[in-house]
Amino acid sequence: MNATDGDKVTVDDVIQCSANTAYPPVSCYWQQYVNESWQQLQQQDNDGDDGDDSSGSVLRLSTAGVYVLRCAAYNVIGITVFYATSNSVTVYVVEPGKYFK
C-alpha cells in the first residue's frame, strides 16, 4: 500500500492498495477500523469504476478526519480462498489549505 502510518494528506488525495504478485490474480480492497471492527470501504478501481481490481484498488479520501486503515487481499486457488491483510496505518486527512495540528 502507498500509505504510511502517520501520513498527513488532504481531502481528495488518493491512496492505493495493491498486491506485489501478478499470478495468481489477487483482489485488493481497503478496510477501515470503526466501532472495534474492520469494515470494507467503497473505493474506485484504477480505471475509475467502483469496485476492486486485480492490480490494486484506490481510495479517494473524501472527508477530513483520522482514518485507521489496512489493505486486505484475497485470491482463489481451486476451491480454496486465501486472505491476507497489511498492518494498519493511521492517516490524518484535512481540507486543502488547512494546517495539521
TORNU-16459 format. One line per field, with one value per atom (N, C-alpha, C, O): residue in three letters; atom name; y, x, z. Coordinates in Angstrom, 1 decimal. Layout:
<sites>
residu <- ALA;...;
atome <- CA;...;
v <- Y;...;
u <- X;...;
w <- Z;...;
</sites>
This chain:
<sites>
residu <- MET;MET;MET;MET;ASN;ASN;ASN;ASN;ALA;ALA;ALA;ALA;THR;THR;THR;THR;ASP;ASP;ASP;ASP;GLY;GLY;GLY;GLY;ASP;ASP;ASP;ASP;LYS;LYS;LYS;LYS;VAL;VAL;VAL;VAL;THR;THR;THR;THR;VAL;VAL;VAL;VAL;ASP;ASP;ASP;ASP;ASP;ASP;ASP;ASP;VAL;VAL;VAL;VAL;ILE;ILE;ILE;ILE;GLN;GLN;GLN;GLN;CYS;CYS;CYS;CYS;SER;SER;SER;SER;ALA;ALA;ALA;ALA;ASN;ASN;ASN;ASN;THR;THR;THR;THR;ALA;ALA;ALA;ALA;TYR;TYR;TYR;TYR;PRO;PRO;PRO;PRO;PRO;PRO;PRO;PRO;VAL;VAL;VAL;VAL;SER;SER;SER;SER;CYS;CYS;CYS;CYS;TYR;TYR;TYR;TYR;TRP;TRP;TRP;TRP;GLN;GLN;GLN;GLN;GLN;GLN;GLN;GLN;TYR;TYR;TYR;TYR;VAL;VAL;VAL;VAL;ASN;ASN;ASN;ASN;GLU;GLU;GLU;GLU;SER;SER;SER;SER;TRP;TRP;TRP;TRP;GLN;GLN;GLN;GLN;GLN;GLN;GLN;GLN;LEU;LEU;LEU;LEU;GLN;GLN;GLN;GLN;GLN;GLN;GLN;GLN;GLN;GLN;GLN;GLN;ASP;ASP;ASP;ASP;ASN;ASN;ASN;ASN;ASP;ASP;ASP;ASP;GLY;GLY;GLY;GLY;ASP;ASP;ASP;ASP;ASP;ASP;ASP;ASP;GLY;GLY;GLY;GLY;ASP;ASP;ASP;ASP;ASP;ASP;ASP;ASP;SER;SER;SER;SER;SER;SER;SER;SER;GLY;GLY;GLY;GLY;SER;SER;SER;SER;VAL;VAL;VAL;VAL;LEU;LEU;LEU;LEU;ARG;ARG;ARG;ARG;LEU;LEU;LEU;LEU;SER;SER;SER;SER;THR;THR;THR;THR;ALA;ALA;ALA;ALA;GLY;GLY;GLY;GLY;VAL;VAL;VAL;VAL;TYR;TYR;TYR;TYR;VAL;VAL;VAL;VAL;LEU;LEU;LEU;LEU;ARG;ARG;ARG;ARG;CYS;CYS;CYS;CYS;ALA;ALA;ALA;ALA;ALA;ALA;ALA;ALA;TYR;TYR;TYR;TYR;ASN;ASN;ASN;ASN;VAL;VAL;VAL;VAL;ILE;ILE;ILE;ILE;GLY;GLY;GLY;GLY;ILE;ILE;ILE;ILE;THR;THR;THR;THR;VAL;VAL;VAL;VAL;PHE;PHE;PHE;PHE;TYR;TYR;TYR;TYR;ALA;ALA;ALA;ALA;THR;THR;THR;THR;SER;SER;SER;SER;ASN;ASN;ASN;ASN;SER;SER;SER;SER;VAL;VAL;VAL;VAL;THR;THR;THR;THR;VAL;VAL;VAL;VAL;TYR;TYR;TYR;TYR;VAL;VAL;VAL;VAL;VAL;VAL;VAL;VAL;GLU;GLU;GLU;GLU;PRO;PRO;PRO;PRO;GLY;GLY;GLY;GLY;LYS;LYS;LYS;LYS;TYR;TYR;TYR;TYR;PHE;PHE;PHE;PHE;LYS;LYS;LYS;LYS;
atome <- N;CA;C;O;N;CA;C;O;N;CA;C;O;N;CA;C;O;N;CA;C;O;N;CA;C;O;N;CA;C;O;N;CA;C;O;N;CA;C;O;N;CA;C;O;N;CA;C;O;N;CA;C;O;N;CA;C;O;N;CA;C;O;N;CA;C;O;N;CA;C;O;N;CA;C;O;N;CA;C;O;N;CA;C;O;N;CA;C;O;N;CA;C;O;N;CA;C;O;N;CA;C;O;N;CA;C;O;N;CA;C;O;N;CA;C;O;N;CA;C;O;N;CA;C;O;N;CA;C;O;N;CA;C;O;N;CA;C;O;N;CA;C;O;N;CA;C;O;N;CA;C;O;N;CA;C;O;N;CA;C;O;N;CA;C;O;N;CA;C;O;N;CA;C;O;N;CA;C;O;N;CA;C;O;N;CA;C;O;N;CA;C;O;N;CA;C;O;N;CA;C;O;N;CA;C;O;N;CA;C;O;N;CA;C;O;N;CA;C;O;N;CA;C;O;N;CA;C;O;N;CA;C;O;N;CA;C;O;N;CA;C;O;N;CA;C;O;N;CA;C;O;N;CA;C;O;N;CA;C;O;N;CA;C;O;N;CA;C;O;N;CA;C;O;N;CA;C;O;N;CA;C;O;N;CA;C;O;N;CA;C;O;N;CA;C;O;N;CA;C;O;N;CA;C;O;N;CA;C;O;N;CA;C;O;N;CA;C;O;N;CA;C;O;N;CA;C;O;N;CA;C;O;N;CA;C;O;N;CA;C;O;N;CA;C;O;N;CA;C;O;N;CA;C;O;N;CA;C;O;N;CA;C;O;N;CA;C;O;N;CA;C;O;N;CA;C;O;N;CA;C;O;N;CA;C;O;N;CA;C;O;N;CA;C;O;N;CA;C;O;N;CA;C;O;N;CA;C;O;N;CA;C;O;N;CA;C;O;N;CA;C;O;N;CA;C;O;N;CA;C;O;N;CA;C;O;N;CA;C;O;N;CA;C;O;N;CA;C;O;N;CA;C;O;
v <- -1.2;0.0;1.2;1.2;2.3;3.5;4.5;5.7;4.0;4.9;4.4;3.2;5.4;5.0;5.6;6.6;4.9;5.3;6.7;7.1;7.5;8.9;9.9;11.1;9.4;10.2;11.4;11.1;12.5;13.7;14.0;14.4;13.9;14.2;15.1;15.4;15.6;16.4;15.7;14.7;16.3;15.7;15.6;16.5;14.5;14.2;13.6;13.3;13.4;12.7;11.2;10.8;10.4;9.1;8.2;8.5;7.1;6.1;4.8;4.5;3.9;2.7;1.5;1.5;0.5;-0.9;-1.8;-2.0;-2.5;-3.5;-4.6;-4.5;-5.7;-6.8;-6.8;-6.3;-7.4;-7.5;-8.8;-9.3;-9.3;-10.5;-10.4;-9.8;-11.0;-10.9;-12.2;-12.2;-13.3;-14.6;-15.4;-15.5;-16.0;-15.9;-14.6;-13.8;-14.2;-12.9;-12.7;-13.6;-11.5;-11.1;-9.9;-9.0;-9.9;-8.8;-8.1;-8.7;-6.8;-6.0;-5.0;-4.5;-4.6;-3.6;-3.0;-3.6;-1.8;-1.1;-1.5;-1.7;-1.5;-1.7;-0.5;-0.1;-0.1;1.0;0.4;-0.3;0.7;0.3;1.2;2.4;0.7;1.5;0.7;-0.5;1.3;0.6;-0.8;-1.7;-0.8;-2.0;-3.2;-4.3;-2.9;-3.9;-3.3;-2.1;-4.2;-3.7;-3.8;-4.8;-2.6;-2.5;-2.3;-1.5;-3.0;-2.7;-1.4;-1.0;-0.6;0.7;0.6;-0.2;1.5;1.7;2.4;3.4;2.0;2.6;2.6;2.1;3.0;3.0;2.2;2.1;1.5;0.8;1.8;3.0;1.3;2.1;2.7;3.8;2.1;2.6;3.5;4.0;3.9;4.8;4.3;5.0;3.0;2.4;2.0;1.7;1.9;1.4;0.0;-0.8;-0.5;-1.9;-2.2;-1.2;-3.4;-3.7;-4.3;-4.5;-4.4;-4.7;-5.6;-5.5;-6.5;-7.4;-6.8;-7.3;-5.6;-4.9;-4.0;-3.4;-3.8;-2.9;-2.1;-2.1;-1.4;-0.7;0.7;0.7;1.7;3.1;3.6;3.2;4.4;5.0;6.5;7.0;7.2;8.7;9.2;8.8;9.9;10.4;11.6;12.7;11.4;12.5;13.4;14.4;13.0;13.8;13.9;13.0;15.1;15.3;14.4;14.0;14.0;13.1;12.3;12.4;11.4;10.5;9.1;8.7;8.4;7.1;6.1;6.3;5.0;3.8;2.8;2.3;2.5;1.7;0.5;0.5;-0.4;-1.5;-2.0;-1.8;-2.6;-3.1;-4.6;-5.3;-5.1;-6.5;-7.1;-6.4;-8.4;-9.0;-10.5;-11.1;-11.0;-12.4;-12.9;-12.2;-14.2;-14.9;-16.3;-16.8;-16.9;-18.2;-19.1;-18.8;-20.2;-21.2;-22.5;-23.1;-23.0;-24.2;-23.8;-22.9;-24.5;-24.1;-23.5;-23.3;-23.1;-22.5;-21.0;-20.6;-20.3;-18.8;-18.4;-18.9;-17.7;-17.2;-15.7;-14.9;-15.3;-13.9;-13.4;-14.2;-12.1;-11.5;-10.1;-9.5;-9.5;-8.1;-7.5;-8.1;-6.2;-5.4;-5.0;-5.2;-4.5;-3.8;-2.6;-2.1;-2.1;-0.9;0.3;0.4;1.4;2.7;3.7;3.6;4.8;5.9;7.1;7.5;7.5;8.6;9.8;9.7;11.0;12.2;13.0;13.4;13.3;14.0;15.3;15.4;16.4;17.7;18.3;17.9;19.4;20.2;20.8;21.2;21.0;21.7;23.1;23.8;23.4;24.8;24.8;25.9;23.8;23.8;23.2;22.5;23.5;23.1;21.9;21.8;21.0;19.9;20.4;21.2;20.0;20.4;19.2;19.2;
u <- 0.9;0.0;0.9;2.0;0.4;1.2;0.8;0.9;0.4;0.1;1.0;1.2;1.6;2.5;1.8;1.2;2.1;1.5;1.9;3.1;0.9;1.1;1.1;1.4;0.8;0.8;-0.2;-1.3;0.1;-0.8;-1.2;-0.3;-2.4;-2.9;-4.1;-4.6;-4.5;-5.6;-6.8;-6.6;-8.0;-9.2;-9.0;-8.4;-9.5;-9.4;-8.1;-7.9;-7.1;-6.0;-6.4;-7.4;-5.5;-5.8;-4.7;-3.5;-5.1;-4.1;-4.4;-5.6;-3.4;-3.6;-3.3;-2.3;-4.0;-3.8;-3.6;-4.5;-2.5;-2.2;-1.3;-0.7;-1.3;-0.5;0.7;0.7;1.8;3.1;3.2;4.3;2.1;2.2;1.3;0.2;1.7;0.8;0.0;-1.1;0.5;-0.2;0.1;1.2;-0.9;-2.3;-3.0;-2.5;-4.0;-4.7;-5.1;-5.6;-4.9;-5.2;-6.2;-5.9;-7.2;-8.2;-7.8;-7.7;-7.7;-7.3;-8.5;-9.2;-8.6;-9.5;-9.1;-8.3;-9.6;-9.3;-10.3;-11.5;-9.9;-10.7;-10.4;-9.3;-11.5;-11.3;-11.8;-12.8;-11.0;-11.3;-12.4;-12.1;-13.6;-14.7;-15.5;-15.8;-15.8;-16.5;-16.0;-16.7;-14.7;-14.0;-14.0;-13.9;-14.2;-14.2;-13.7;-13.8;-13.3;-12.8;-14.0;-14.7;-14.2;-15.3;-14.7;-13.7;-15.2;-14.7;-15.2;-16.3;-14.3;-14.7;-15.0;-14.5;-15.9;-16.2;-15.1;-14.6;-14.6;-13.4;-13.5;-14.6;-12.5;-12.5;-11.4;-10.3;-11.6;-10.6;-9.6;-9.9;-8.5;-7.6;-8.2;-7.7;-9.2;-9.8;-11.0;-11.6;-11.2;-12.2;-13.6;-14.4;-13.8;-15.1;-15.1;-14.0;-16.2;-16.3;-16.0;-16.3;-15.4;-15.2;-13.7;-13.0;-13.3;-11.9;-11.3;-12.1;-10.0;-9.3;-8.1;-7.5;-7.8;-6.7;-5.4;-4.5;-5.2;-3.9;-3.9;-2.8;-5.0;-5.0;-6.3;-7.1;-6.5;-7.7;-7.3;-6.5;-7.9;-7.6;-8.7;-9.9;-8.4;-9.3;-9.2;-8.1;-10.2;-10.2;-10.7;-11.8;-9.8;-10.2;-11.0;-10.5;-12.4;-13.3;-13.7;-14.3;-13.4;-13.8;-12.6;-11.8;-12.5;-11.5;-11.7;-12.8;-10.6;-10.7;-9.4;-8.5;-9.5;-8.4;-8.9;-10.0;-8.2;-8.6;-7.6;-6.4;-8.1;-7.2;-7.6;-8.7;-6.6;-6.9;-5.9;-4.9;-6.3;-5.4;-5.8;-6.9;-4.8;-5.0;-5.3;-4.6;-6.4;-6.7;-6.7;-7.0;-6.4;-6.3;-6.8;-6.7;-7.3;-7.6;-7.4;-7.5;-7.2;-7.2;-7.8;-7.9;-8.2;-8.8;-8.0;-7.7;-7.5;-6.8;-7.6;-7.7;-8.1;-9.0;-10.3;-11.0;-10.6;-11.7;-11.3;-12.2;-10.1;-9.6;-9.4;-8.8;-9.9;-9.7;-8.6;-8.7;-7.6;-6.6;-6.7;-7.0;-6.6;-6.8;-5.4;-4.7;-5.2;-4.0;-4.4;-5.2;-3.8;-4.0;-2.7;-1.8;-2.6;-1.4;-1.5;-2.5;-0.4;-0.5;-1.4;-1.5;-2.0;-2.9;-2.0;-0.9;-2.6;-1.9;-2.9;-4.1;-2.5;-3.3;-3.0;-1.8;-4.0;-3.9;-4.7;-5.9;-4.0;-4.7;-5.1;-4.2;-6.4;-6.9;-7.5;-8.3;-7.0;-7.5;-8.0;-7.7;-8.8;-9.3;-8.1;-7.1;-8.1;-7.0;-6.8;-7.7;-5.5;-5.2;-5.2;-4.8;-5.6;-5.6;-4.3;-3.6;-3.9;-2.7;-3.0;-4.1;-2.0;-2.1;-1.7;-0.7;-2.4;-2.1;-1.8;-1.4;
w <- 0.0;0.0;0.0;0.5;-0.5;-0.6;0.5;0.3;1.6;2.8;3.9;4.1;4.7;5.8;7.1;7.1;8.2;9.4;9.7;9.7;10.0;10.4;9.2;9.4;8.0;6.8;7.0;7.7;6.5;6.6;5.1;4.3;4.8;3.4;3.4;4.5;2.2;2.1;1.5;0.8;1.7;1.1;-0.4;-1.0;-1.0;-2.4;-2.8;-4.0;-1.9;-2.2;-2.4;-1.9;-3.1;-3.4;-2.8;-3.0;-2.1;-1.7;-2.4;-2.7;-2.6;-3.3;-2.5;-1.7;-2.6;-2.0;-3.2;-4.0;-3.2;-4.3;-3.8;-2.8;-4.6;-4.3;-5.2;-6.2;-4.7;-5.4;-6.2;-6.3;-6.7;-7.4;-8.7;-8.6;-9.8;-11.0;-11.1;-11.7;-10.6;-10.7;-9.4;-9.0;-8.8;-9.3;-9.0;-8.2;-9.7;-9.6;-8.1;-7.5;-7.7;-6.3;-6.3;-7.1;-5.6;-5.4;-4.1;-3.1;-4.2;-3.1;-2.7;-3.6;-1.5;-1.1;0.3;1.0;0.6;1.8;2.9;2.6;4.1;5.3;6.3;6.4;7.0;8.0;9.3;9.4;10.4;11.7;12.3;12.6;12.5;13.0;14.1;13.8;15.2;16.2;16.6;16.7;16.8;17.2;16.2;16.6;14.9;13.9;12.5;12.3;11.6;10.3;9.3;9.2;8.6;7.7;6.3;6.2;5.3;3.9;3.4;3.6;2.7;2.2;0.8;0.0;0.4;-1.1;-1.7;-1.1;-2.8;-3.4;-4.9;-5.5;-5.6;-7.1;-7.6;-7.0;-8.7;-9.4;-10.1;-10.1;-10.5;-11.3;-12.5;-13.0;-13.1;-14.3;-14.0;-14.9;-12.7;-12.3;-12.0;-11.5;-12.2;-11.9;-10.4;-9.9;-9.8;-8.4;-8.4;-9.3;-7.3;-7.1;-6.8;-6.4;-6.9;-6.7;-8.0;-9.0;-8.1;-9.3;-9.0;-7.9;-9.9;-9.6;-9.4;-8.8;-10.0;-9.9;-8.7;-8.4;-8.0;-6.9;-6.8;-7.8;-5.7;-5.5;-4.9;-4.0;-5.4;-4.9;-4.0;-4.2;-3.1;-2.1;-2.2;-1.9;-2.6;-2.5;-1.2;-0.8;-0.5;0.9;0.7;0.5;0.9;0.5;1.7;1.5;2.9;4.1;5.1;5.2;5.7;6.7;7.9;8.2;8.5;9.7;9.9;9.2;10.9;11.2;10.8;11.3;10.0;9.5;9.9;9.8;10.4;10.7;9.6;9.6;8.7;7.5;7.4;8.1;6.7;6.3;4.9;4.5;4.2;2.9;3.1;3.8;2.4;2.5;1.1;0.1;1.0;-0.3;-0.2;0.9;-1.3;-1.3;-2.8;-3.7;-2.8;-4.1;-4.0;-2.8;-5.1;-5.1;-5.9;-7.1;-5.3;-6.0;-5.8;-4.7;-6.9;-6.9;-6.1;-6.6;-5.0;-4.2;-2.9;-2.0;-2.8;-1.5;-1.7;-2.7;-0.7;-0.7;0.3;1.4;-0.1;0.7;1.0;0.1;2.3;2.7;3.3;3.9;3.1;3.8;4.1;3.3;5.1;5.4;5.8;6.3;5.5;5.9;7.4;8.0;7.9;9.2;9.0;7.9;10.1;10.0;10.0;10.5;9.4;9.4;9.8;9.5;10.4;10.8;9.8;9.7;9.1;8.1;8.6;9.0;8.6;9.0;7.7;7.0;7.6;6.4;6.7;7.6;6.1;6.3;5.0;3.9;5.1;4.0;3.3;4.0;2.0;1.3;1.9;2.1;2.0;2.6;4.1;4.6;4.8;6.2;6.7;6.0;8.0;8.6;9.5;10.1;9.7;10.6;12.0;12.1;13.0;14.4;15.2;16.4;
</sites>
